[in-house]
Amino acid sequence: MMEINATNISYALNAGVTDSVSVTLHGSDSNGTYFDGTVKVLSEDLEENKTFGGATQDELIVLAKSKLKGFIK
């Protein structure tokens, strides 16, 4: 099992308001398999009535990991 961790969080601003957040994720295992990728979290990914200003980094990381799982089929 590969543990995926966040290595960077970048906020994209438009006129001082956060448009999206990019979360860079990295993971590796003992077999030399690794993953590096960036997931963009959009405002529609947030819980209802939540803004980027009210979202913690941990919440953004959880959202990014959740979106990553949706990409893997």
Secondary structure, DSSP 8 states (H G I E B T S, - for coil): --EEEEEEEEEEEETTEEEEEEEEEEEE-TTS-EEEEEEEEEGGGS-TT--GGG--HHHHHHHHHHHHHHH--
